[in-house]
Amino acid sequence: MRNAQKLLAPVLELGCRGYVAPARWAARAAEEIATIDNSHRAPAGVIEVPSRLLMGPGPANAHPRILAAQTLPLLGHMHPPFLKIMDELSEGLRYTFQTNSKYTLMVSGTGHAGMEAAIANLVEPGDKVVVGNAGIWGERVAILSRRYQADVVEIKVPSGQTFSYETLKRTLLEHKPAVLFLCQGESSTGTHQSLAGLGDLCRQTGTLLLVDTVCSLGGVPLFADQWGVDCIYSGSQKCLSGPPGASPFFMSERAMEKLQRRKTPPATYNLDMNLIGDYWGWFGKRSYHHTAPVSTFYAMREALALVAEEGLEAMWARHQELHHRLWDGLRSMGLKPFVEKDEDRLITVNTIKVPEGVDWAAVVKNAMDTYSLEIAGGLGPTVGKIWRVGIMGFNAKPQNVDLVLDAFRDGLKRQGKL
């Protein structure tokens, strides 16, 4: 009993007087042990999260099977069962990217981490990089490339437009850059950039083709090998229906050759693909680099399993069908697409012109307040000009699109516009 009282004595000191450490602790640490300040002692209780239908540009709602995977017991990041899951992720990415390259993995981090990994590994100081800036994501790649001391040639198109093959050919032949960056799905404007013929063109000029597929992977066709793409990064929380926190990543043999030939190592340890690739088994062994986000990788293993079970062709067709359903309803209300040309229009993040005299923010607020539904306004160059509706992954269902249409109809009626 006396021993128990001695053990409990520090606990009993908690409360009005705060915690007082035993003298032996202070002596061991040779530091002054102060009274603990409990004024910021939070959070308390069990977390509560409201239910929302996320039909904006992302994140989208995660599939229940993917959420359930995150509750599985943790494994060590070097345990053989976890390494097997990493191998399954690599294989699932090869299917999703449509590549035979062994250089596929999940970057531990969101799409921005994938973006930085691509630039940091492919670009050496002084390399010329042509950045196709069709919105905020091209703008950020240009900023990031300059931070890695690239010689950036930035080409731009007006919001809602894409780059023609002729423009890109002329630019590549003139500059012969080390890297050409394009965003397949530009979520700030709702455009879908065609990659037709660019792989061959880049090989003629000794250029690596880098593509952002954060909001397009799994929603629209992509053939990394057939189209001659050299590096791709993406996101977990859009068409793949996973939680934010992992970035699907791919490198071609050409990209790997460039990385291996570098005169200087990548100016990042955290995102150095020589080191991360070694952790993923790219070079025939497994070396510790960092502690992977274990539960997130469980989730993405399930996400890629769902892609394989549905099949890419069916998945792409589902997104296309729901895109048409959305626009049939929007046009019946007199709403028009922001992207003028059908062939330039992204089906996963749909951009809608805000009509003259309509309070776009009130429509967004009413959707959330009345329907627990997220739709979004513009981003960057399109703020105040458009709404953005995501049709991605698990959320690409007829009933969800119909609820979006109900919310628009209600929001416009409240402003006397229907």
N, C-alpha and C positions, 0 to 999 in steps of 0.2 A: 504493500500500500504506500509506504514511504517513497519507494522508487517511482511509482506512478505519479505521486504528487510532484516529485521533482521534474518529471517529464512534462507534466501539464503546467508547471509554473509559468513558462513563457507565454503559453496560450492564454492563461488567466490575466496576463498583463494587458491583453488587447482590450479595446473598448475605449473608455473615457481617457485613459492615460496614454494610449498608443503602445506599440511593441517596444520592449526594452531587451536588447540582446544580452545573453549571458556574458559575464566578464571574460570567460575563456575564449569567446569568439573574437572579441576586440583584440585580445592579446595575440591571437593567431594571425589576424589580418594586419595588425599594426596600423589600423586605420580607425578614425573616429566613427563610431556607430551612433548615428543620430536617431531620434524618435521618428518613426514612420508617419508621414503625412497622409491621412486617410481622406482628405477632402475631395480627391479625384478617384475614389475607389469605385470603379464602374468598368464594364457593364455588369448588371445583375440579372438573374433570372434567365429563362430560356428565350432565345431569339424568336421574334415574330416577323414574318415577311408577308406583305400583301400579295394576293394573286393578281397578276397582270397578263394580258395577252399582248405580246410584244411584236407588233406588226410594223415597226419602224425599220431603219436600216441596220439594226443589230445592236445588241445581241437579240437573237430570236429565242423562243422558248426551247428548252432542251427536251429531248425525248425521255419519257419516264424510265425506260430501260437504261439510258445513259446516266440519269440521275441516280438510279439504284446502284450502278456500278461504283459510284463514289463512296458508298457506305461499306464497301468490302474491307476486310482487315488490311492494314498497311503491311507492306513488305519492305525489306531493305532495298535500296536502289542498286545494289550489286548482287542481290540474291538471284540464283538461277531462275526461279519462277517469274521474277520480274523481268529479267533479261529476255525470257521467252515472250513476254508481253510486248517488249520493245521490238523484238523481231517480227511479231504479228503486226505491229504498227507500221513498220517499214514495208512489209509486203502489202498491207492494205493501201498504203500511200502509192505504191507502184501501180496498183489497179486504178485508183482514183485519179492519179496524174496521167495514166496511160503511158508508162515508161518501163523499160527493162533495166534502167540504171540502178545500181546498188546504192547510190548516194541519195537516199531518202531518209528523213527522220522528222521528229517533232521537236522544234525549238522550244525550250522551256521559257515561255513568255507569249504575249499576245502578238498580233500581226505586226506591230511596230518592231518587236524583237526580230521577227523574220525579215522585215525590211532592212534593219540595221545589219543583220547577219549577212544578207546578200551583198550590200554595199561594202561592208568591212572586209569581206573575203575576196570579192571580185575586183576591187578597185585599189590600185596602188597610188601613192602620191604622184601627181602629174598626169595620170591617165585621163584621157578625154572620155567624157560620158555624155551621151545625148539623152536628155530627159524629155519625154513627151508629157507636157503639162496640160492636161485636160480638166484639171480640178485640183482639189486640195491634196490628193495623194501624190500626184506628180510634183506639186509644189514642195511637199515634204521630202521627197526623194532628192530633189535638187538641193534643198538645204542640207540634208544629211550627207550628200556626196561632197559638197563643199567642205563640210567639217572633216571629211576624210581626205581633204586636199586634192580632190579631183578637179580637172579643168572641165567645167560644166558648160555644155551647149544646151540651152533651154529653148525648146520650141513649144509654141502655144496655139491653141484653137479657142474660139469663143465657147462659153459654157453651153453645153448641150450638143456639141459637135465632136467628131473624132478625126483622127489623122488619116489622110488618104495614103494609099500605097505609093503614089507618085511623090508626095511630099517627103515621106520617109526615105524613099530611094534616093532622092536628090540630096537629102541631108547626109545620109550615110556615105554616098559617093564623094561628097565634098569634104567631110570631116574624118571619115574612116576611124570612128571611135573604138575604144576598147569595149564599151558597153552601150547598148541601147535599152532604155527603160520604157515600158509601156504598162498601163493599168488596164487589164481586160475589162473589169467592171468598176467604173468610177462612181462611187456611191454618192458623191456630193452633187453630181449632175445627172446621174441615171443613164450614162452612156456605156455602150458595149463596143470596145475597140476590136476590130478584125485583126487577126494575126496572119491572114492568108499571104503566103509567099515571103514572109519576112525572115523565116529561118534560113532559106536559101540565100536571100539577099545579105544577111548578116555574115554568112560564111564567105561570101565573095569579098567582103570588106574586112575580114578578120575580127568581127565584132561578136560579142556575146549578147544573146537576147535574154533580158531579164523581165519577168512579167509578174505583176501583182494580181493575185486571184482571190483576195480576201473575201469579197462578197459574191464571187462567181463560181468558185470551185464546188462541184456537185450540183450546180443549178443550170449550167450551160456547158456545151461541149468543150472539151479540152483534150488535146493529144500531144503531150510533151515531145515524144520522140518523132512522131510523124510530122509535126509542125516545126521541128528544129528549135525548140525552146531550150535554153541552156540553164536557166535558174528560175525557180518559182517559189514564192512564199505565199502563204494563205492564212486563214483564220479558222479557229475551231468553233466559233459561236454563231456562224451564219448558216449556210446551207448544210453543213455537217451536223447541226443540231446539238453541239456539245457546249460545255461551259467555256467562258473566256479563260485563256491561260496557256494555250498551246498553239504553235504556228507550224502547220504542215510545210515542209521544206524539201526542195529537190535541186540537185545539181547534175548536169550532164557530164560526160567524160571530158568534153572540151573545157567546161568550167573547172573541173577538178585539175586538169592540166595547167590551167592558168594559176590556180591556187598553189600548186606544187612548184611552179616556176618563179614565184614571187621573189624579188630581191630583198624585200623587207617583210617581216611577219605582220599579220593583221594587227591593227592598232587596238585590239580588244582581246582580252583573255577570255572573258565570259562567253563571247560568241565566235571564237576561233574554231572554224570547222575542222582543222587538223586535229584539235583536241576533242571537240564534241563528237566528231566522226569516229574517233578511236573508242570513245565510250559506247557508241552505237554499233561497233563491230565492223566498220567500213574497211579496216585495214588488217583484218584477220585476228584481232585480239580485242580485249576489253580492258580499258584503263579508266580509273576513276577521274572524272572531271568535275562534276557537281552533283548535288542531290536532286534528282529529277522530281518533279511534282507527281508523286506516285498516284494519288487518287485521280488527278486530272488525266493521267495517261490511261488509267483503267477506263475512264469515261470515253476517251478517244478511241480506245480499242473497240468498245461497243459501237461507237459512232461509225467506224469504218466497217464493222461487221454488218451494220444495218445498210450501209451503201452497197456492200457486196450482195446482201440478200435481196435487195430490191433490184439491183442492176442499174448501171449508169444510164442506159438508154431509157429505161422506164422512169428513172429519176428526172432526167432532163425533160422528158415529155410531160411529166406531172407539173413541173414548174412552168412550162410553156402553156399548158392548158389553163392553169390558174391565173396566169398573166392575162390571157384573153378574157377570162371570166371577169376579172377586175375591170378591164377597160370597157367591156360591153356595158357594165353598170355605170362606170364613171361618165362615159359619153352620153348615156341616157339622161344624165343630170346637166349636160352641157359643159362638162369639164374636159379639158384638152391636155394632151401630153406636152411636157416641156421640151422633150427631144423630138424634133420635127420628123426626121427620117425613121421609118420602121426599122431599117437595117442597123441603125445606130442605137436602138433603144434596148436598154438592159431590162431583162424580165424579172430579175431577182430584187432589184431596188427600183421601183417605179416612181418617176418624178412627174408631178401634176402641177400645171400652172395655177397660180392663185388668181381668180378672176378679179377684175377691177371692182373696187368697193367692198371686197370681202375681207374680214378680219381673220387672217389665217390662224393666228394664235388662239382665237376663241374657238375655232373648229377643233384644234388639237386639244384644248382644255376640256371641251365638252365630251370629246371621245373618251378621255381619261376619267372624268368625273361621272359620266353617265354609264359608260360601258366597260370601265376598267381596261381600256384599250389604248395602246400606244401607237400613234402615228406621229410623224416628225415633220418639222419644217426644214428649210434649207440649211446648208452648211457652207461656210466660206463664201464663195462668189454668188451663191443662190439663196442666201438668207433673205426671207421676206418675199421671195419670188415663187417658191414652190412648196408643195408638200411632198414627203417621201414615204412610200408604203413598201415595206419589205414582204416578199413572198419567198420564204426561205425554209428549206428543210422540213422539220416536223410541223411547222406552221402552214405549210403549203397545202391547205385543205379547203374544200368548197365552203364549209360553214364559217371558216375564219374570214375568207374573202367577203362573204355575204354580210358578216358583222361589220367589216370595214365600210362596206357600201351603206349599210344602215346608219353608221355614225356620220358619214359624209352627208347623207340625205337629211338627217336630223340637224346637223350643224348648220347647213345652208338654209334650211327652213327657219331656224331660229333667227337668222339674219335677213329673212324675207327675200332670199335669193332663189327659192324654188316655189 
